[in-house]
Amino acid sequence: MSRLRLPNLTRLAPQREAPPTAVQAVTILLSRRQFLKALGAAAVVAAAPWTRVERTWAAARGRFFTSQERRTVDALVDTILPPDADPGAMALGATRYIEGMLTTFDHHVPRIYAGGPFSGRQPFIDYERGVPAHRRPKNSFKHFVPLTRLQELNWRWQIQGTAGLSAADRALVAPLDAQLGGPLPGLREVYRNGLSSLDAFSRTQAGGAFVDLDAATRMKIVNAALASFPVLARRDRNFIALVARHAIEGVCSAPEYGGNNRTRGWKMLGLEGDSQPLGYALYSRRDDAYHELADRPLSTPNPDEIDGPKPLSADGDKVEQFIVATAGALGDAC
C-alpha cells in the first residue's frame, strides 16, 4: 500500500449535463414533492444564469453540488486520499459525506447525530452457549436523533452561516458574531466559493480546470493552494485544509453519515468499527462463564500483538498525524 498523500501541513472538464425538462423530470423524480420542485427548477431555466440553474436543479434533487462542483470535489478528495491498492476517498464516499453534511437540514430530522444503540453490523449473543447468535439487531444508527433548539441553532449557524438564519436567530447570535470578528460564513458558502477559487487557481497555475489535470499536477496545485489560500474567517484554516478534514471524517465515520462505503475506510485503517451487541466477552448460561473471542481476547494480548502493540498502517499513522495537527478547531470548523 502506498503512503497516504495528504497535503503538506507545514508550510475532465466533462461536458455539462443539460438540465432536464419538465417531461424528463416526470421520469426521473417520482414523488409529488420532488416533481413540483423539478417544475420550479425548469421554470427558471430561461431567465437564470447557467450556474444558478444547475444549483436550483441540484437542490430539487436533494443535492447541493452542481455536476461540475461534484466532479471537482471528487478529484480533490481523491488527491487528498488517492486510490492505490485500497480505494481512494471518492470511492469511500467522502463526497457523499460532505454533501450530506451541507444538505442535512433538507431532512425532516437533520442527519447530525446517528441513533443507537446498535447498527446491525454485529449479531446478538447466544447466551445459552456463549457464541455469536444468528440474529442481528435492526440498524438504529440510521434513525437520527432530533436536535435540541440550541443544537439546531448552532448547526444551522455553522452550515448556513449567519446570513442563512432567520431574523430572530440572527439576533441571538449577533453578540457572538460581534465578539468573534463578524458574521460567520456558512459551510455551504465556503464550499461554493472554495471550489470556484480552486478551479480559477488551477487554470492560472496549470492552464486547465482542476478535474482536467493529471494526478501529479493536481497534487502540486493542492499543495500550492494549501500554502497560499487565505485562512477562512472564523475557521482557523483555509479551504483545502477544511476539505481534507471533512474527507478524513467521511472515510472514518460510521457509514450512516454517508461515507466509509461498506466500512472499507475502517478496514483500510485496521479498525474494527462498532462492536456491540456482540462485544468481546460472551456469557454462557450452560457453563456459567464468559467465553473470549479467539482473535480478540480480553485476558491476554491479541494473537497478532504478543510481541507488542500492532503498529498502525502507514495510512493509519498519517491520518492520526493529521487529526492531531488539526484537532484544535473542532468546535468551529465542523
Wavefront OBJ file of the C-alpha trace (Angstrom):
o trace
v 0.000 0.000 0.000
v 1.409 3.416 -0.902
v 1.515 6.150 1.703
v -1.473 8.415 2.203
v -0.619 11.668 0.451
v -2.349 14.332 2.497
v -1.370 17.887 1.564
v 1.751 19.218 3.272
v 0.518 20.735 6.531
v 3.761 22.542 7.266
v 4.263 25.049 5.002
v -12.271 16.105 -17.063
v -13.829 19.445 -17.902
v -16.592 16.987 -18.831
v -19.492 18.369 -20.718
v -22.214 19.823 -18.602
v -25.383 17.849 -18.353
v -28.358 19.620 -19.871
v -30.978 20.435 -17.237
v -33.888 18.011 -17.567
v -37.118 19.352 -18.973
v -40.359 19.061 -17.052
v -41.229 15.930 -19.071
v -37.887 14.308 -18.198
v -38.455 15.239 -14.594
v -41.580 13.081 -14.529
v -39.444 10.067 -15.408
v -36.588 10.838 -13.015
v -38.425 12.123 -9.955
v -41.365 10.048 -8.846
v -42.668 11.704 -5.706
v -45.139 14.563 -5.958
v -42.946 16.821 -3.824
v -39.863 16.208 -5.966
v -41.886 16.668 -9.164
v -43.150 20.051 -8.013
v -39.591 21.071 -7.141
v -38.437 19.962 -10.585
v -41.138 22.016 -12.278
v -39.962 25.023 -10.307
v -36.413 24.359 -11.450
v -37.449 24.042 -15.100
v -39.413 27.278 -14.925
v -36.333 29.392 -14.233
v -34.122 27.921 -16.964
v -34.791 30.659 -19.500
v -34.275 33.510 -17.058
v -31.356 32.483 -14.828
v -27.604 32.161 -15.448
v -26.484 28.575 -16.118
v -24.719 28.082 -12.767
v -27.802 29.213 -10.901
v -29.943 26.798 -12.925
v -27.615 23.906 -12.096
v -27.752 24.759 -8.397
v -31.542 25.006 -8.476
v -31.794 21.652 -10.222
v -29.359 20.055 -7.751
v -31.460 21.330 -4.857
v -34.614 19.923 -6.466
v -32.949 16.505 -6.469
v -31.935 16.777 -2.802
v -28.339 17.665 -3.614
v -26.074 20.655 -3.100
v -23.266 20.398 -5.652
v -23.720 21.012 -9.349
v -22.334 18.273 -11.601
v -19.143 20.304 -12.182
v -18.717 21.023 -8.470
v -19.220 17.362 -7.627
v -16.524 16.309 -10.094
v -14.179 18.879 -8.590
v -14.845 17.614 -5.052
v -14.327 14.026 -6.233
v -10.977 14.983 -7.760
v -9.947 16.983 -4.680
v -10.705 14.287 -2.101
v -9.001 11.685 -4.298
v -5.916 13.923 -4.351
v -6.006 14.077 -0.550
v -6.523 10.309 -0.205
v -5.656 8.762 -3.574
v -6.576 5.232 -4.612
v -3.869 2.583 -4.740
v -4.281 -0.995 -3.519
v -7.126 0.445 -1.441
v -9.922 2.695 -2.696
v -9.487 6.440 -2.605
v -11.622 8.947 -0.733
v -14.114 9.303 -3.587
v -14.877 5.567 -3.704
v -15.032 5.515 0.087
v -17.856 8.085 -0.014
v -16.131 11.284 1.115
v -18.024 13.444 -1.383
v -21.335 11.928 -0.365
v -20.487 12.563 3.282
v -19.655 16.211 2.582
v -22.797 16.779 0.523
v -24.872 15.063 3.196
v -23.493 17.473 5.790
v -24.236 20.500 3.622
v -27.833 19.328 2.985
v -28.521 17.987 6.469
v -31.338 20.467 7.077
v -33.153 19.263 3.966
v -34.224 16.239 6.025
v -37.148 16.194 8.472
v -34.677 15.182 11.182
v -31.240 16.671 10.405
v -28.647 13.957 9.880
v -26.286 15.172 12.605
v -26.414 12.618 15.417
v -26.962 8.997 14.407
v -29.181 6.964 16.720
v -28.341 3.784 18.566
v -27.527 1.642 20.309
v -26.866 -0.879 17.516
v -26.076 -0.753 13.808
v -26.794 -4.382 12.946
v -23.196 -4.914 11.865
v -22.674 -7.289 14.819
v -25.005 -10.113 15.947
v -26.572 -10.696 19.337
v -25.009 -13.182 21.763
v -26.392 -16.688 22.086
v -26.423 -16.580 25.896
v -27.149 -20.292 26.205
v -23.880 -21.334 24.534
v -21.812 -18.149 24.747
v -21.304 -17.804 20.978
v -22.449 -15.294 18.338
v -26.133 -15.781 17.541
v -27.632 -15.889 14.054
v -29.961 -12.985 14.860
v -28.892 -9.365 14.464
v -30.489 -6.172 15.784
v -32.078 -3.669 13.436
v -29.910 -0.760 12.362
v -30.928 2.044 14.699
v -27.908 4.149 13.685
v -29.840 5.185 10.566
v -32.583 6.799 12.680
v -31.140 10.187 13.550
v -31.767 11.912 16.854
v -33.802 15.158 16.776
v -31.781 18.218 17.745
v -32.484 20.433 20.701
v -33.243 24.068 19.981
v -29.679 25.187 20.767
v -28.115 22.306 18.843
v -30.183 23.186 15.783
v -29.246 26.855 16.052
v -25.549 26.046 16.309
v -25.539 23.620 13.380
v -27.610 25.920 11.177
v -25.175 28.686 12.021
v -22.204 26.507 11.037
v -23.719 25.157 7.818
v -25.883 28.023 6.580
v -23.953 30.871 8.155
v -25.269 33.961 9.873
v -26.913 35.116 6.634
v -28.880 31.861 6.386
v -30.509 32.196 9.801
v -33.927 33.627 10.497
v -34.068 37.217 11.696
v -34.781 36.034 15.242
v -31.804 33.662 15.218
v -29.509 36.285 13.710
v -30.395 38.499 16.656
v -29.472 35.664 19.032
v -26.014 35.130 17.517
v -25.292 38.823 16.893
v -23.368 39.302 20.190
v -21.183 36.280 19.386
v -20.622 37.471 15.828
v -19.529 40.837 17.202
v -17.069 39.214 19.625
v -15.674 36.733 17.088
v -14.984 39.086 14.219
v -18.170 39.427 12.209
v -20.875 37.262 10.623
v -19.984 33.590 10.218
v -19.802 32.376 6.600
v -21.661 29.063 6.381
v -20.038 25.895 5.096
v -22.330 25.936 2.070
v -20.953 29.338 1.088
v -17.409 28.214 1.934
v -17.683 25.252 -0.436
v -19.247 27.280 -3.259
v -16.533 29.920 -3.090
v -13.708 27.493 -2.347
v -14.410 25.220 -5.316
v -14.662 28.227 -7.604
v -11.374 29.591 -6.262
v -9.646 26.218 -6.672
v -10.730 25.976 -10.306
v -9.613 29.544 -11.015
v -6.271 28.879 -9.300
v -5.851 25.677 -11.306
v -6.486 27.471 -14.594
v -3.972 30.183 -13.692
v -1.254 27.816 -12.465
v -1.738 24.793 -14.738
v -3.813 26.027 -17.660
v -6.905 23.926 -17.054
v -9.767 23.061 -14.757
v -8.768 21.038 -11.706
v -10.639 17.927 -12.898
v -8.694 18.011 -16.213
v -5.268 17.736 -14.584
v -3.308 14.527 -14.101
v -2.789 13.226 -10.566
v 0.732 14.638 -10.137
v -0.303 18.126 -11.273
v -3.372 18.032 -9.035
v -1.140 17.297 -6.057
v 1.081 20.273 -6.906
v -1.975 22.528 -7.221
v -3.415 21.296 -3.915
v -0.163 21.877 -2.045
v 0.235 25.301 -3.623
v -3.358 26.195 -2.738
v -2.854 24.934 0.810
v 0.163 27.224 1.137
v -1.436 30.286 -0.466
v -5.201 30.231 0.102
v -6.233 32.549 2.939
v -7.457 31.257 6.268
v -11.251 31.164 6.292
v -12.990 33.661 8.517
v -13.781 32.157 11.917
v -12.494 28.679 10.966
v -8.728 28.737 11.709
v -7.779 27.014 8.440
v -8.096 27.517 4.717
v -10.396 25.760 2.277
v -8.003 22.952 1.330
v -7.325 22.029 4.965
v -11.057 22.129 5.679
v -11.841 19.726 2.828
v -9.009 17.457 3.993
v -10.580 17.308 7.431
v -14.012 16.554 6.015
v -12.591 13.870 3.721
v -10.984 12.115 6.703
v -14.255 12.385 8.637
v -16.140 10.863 5.712
v -13.712 7.961 5.349
v -13.554 7.179 9.085
v -17.088 7.878 10.334
v -19.954 5.411 10.617
v -21.406 4.598 7.179
v -24.789 6.046 8.183
v -23.303 9.525 7.693
v -22.767 8.825 4.008
v -19.088 7.904 3.813
v -16.978 4.883 4.766
v -18.607 2.905 1.974
v -19.225 -0.707 3.092
v -16.918 0.032 6.072
v -13.922 -0.113 3.732
v -12.453 3.001 5.366
v -12.279 1.180 8.695
v -10.805 -1.911 7.053
v -8.154 0.171 5.301
v -7.021 1.557 8.664
v -7.313 -1.743 10.525
v -10.264 -0.552 12.641
v -12.996 -2.945 13.759
v -15.823 -0.424 13.914
v -18.725 -0.728 16.336
v -18.612 -3.998 18.305
v -21.969 -4.139 20.090
v -24.126 -6.041 20.951
v -21.637 -8.894 20.498
v -18.737 -7.338 22.360
v -15.657 -9.341 23.321
v -16.752 -11.495 26.276
v -19.704 -13.788 25.558
v -21.547 -15.121 28.604
v -22.777 -18.745 28.538
v -25.544 -19.931 30.856
v -24.545 -23.514 30.101
v -21.060 -23.094 31.651
v -21.855 -20.014 33.778
v -18.734 -18.422 32.323
v -17.586 -15.843 29.833
v -16.069 -17.009 26.547
v -13.486 -14.802 24.897
v -13.151 -14.383 21.155
v -10.063 -16.243 19.977
v -8.820 -13.406 17.778
v -9.689 -10.629 20.263
v -9.249 -11.955 23.817
v -9.616 -9.718 26.857
v -7.340 -11.574 29.280
v -4.288 -11.667 27.011
v -2.923 -9.615 24.131
v -4.401 -10.253 20.716
v -2.608 -13.110 18.926
v -1.016 -10.673 16.481
v 0.192 -8.417 19.317
v 2.032 -10.896 21.549
v 5.357 -9.182 20.881
v 3.960 -5.680 21.322
v 1.134 -3.442 20.116
v 0.354 -3.783 16.451
v 1.572 -0.617 14.703
v -0.764 1.491 12.648
v -0.600 1.080 8.917
v 1.171 3.847 7.002
v -2.255 5.250 6.111
v -3.476 4.996 9.701
v -0.366 6.741 11.007
v -0.801 9.579 8.510
v -4.467 10.001 9.413
v -3.580 10.069 13.110
v -0.963 12.766 12.499
v -3.476 14.788 10.500
v -6.146 14.553 13.217
v -3.664 15.615 15.925
v -2.436 18.529 13.790
v -5.955 19.820 13.164
v -7.760 18.889 16.366
v -7.723 22.399 17.833
v -10.520 23.804 15.714
v -13.154 21.069 16.009
v -15.637 23.329 17.709
v -15.918 25.924 14.947
v -14.657 24.194 11.830
v -17.138 21.324 11.699
l 1 2 3 4 5 6 7 8 9 10 11
l 12 13 14 15 16 17 18 19 20 21 22 23 24 25 26 27 28 29 30 31 32 33 34 35 36 37 38 39 40 41 42 43 44 45 46 47 48 49 50 51 52 53 54 55 56 57 58 59 60 61 62 63 64 65 66 67 68 69 70 71 72 73 74 75 76 77 78 79 80 81 82 83 84 85 86 87 88 89 90 91 92 93 94 95 96 97 98 99 100 101 102 103 104 105 106 107 108 109 110 111 112 113 114 115 116 117 118 119 120 121 122 123 124 125 126 127 128 129 130 131 132 133 134 135 136 137 138 139 140 141 142 143 144 145 146 147 148 149 150 151 152 153 154 155 156 157 158 159 160 161 162 163 164 165 166 167 168 169 170 171 172 173 174 175 176 177 178 179 180 181 182 183 184 185 186 187 188 189 190 191 192 193 194 195 196 197 198 199 200 201 202 203 204 205 206 207 208 209 210 211 212 213 214 215 216 217 218 219 220 221 222 223 224 225 226 227 228 229 230 231 232 233 234 235 236 237 238 239 240 241 242 243 244 245 246 247 248 249 250 251 252 253 254 255 256 257 258 259 260 261 262 263 264 265 266 267 268 269 270 271 272 273 274 275 276 277 278 279 280 281 282 283 284 285 286 287 288 289 290 291 292 293 294 295 296 297 298 299 300 301 302 303 304 305 306 307 308 309 310 311 312 313 314 315 316 317 318 319 320 321 322 323 324 325 326 327 328 329 330 331 332 333 334
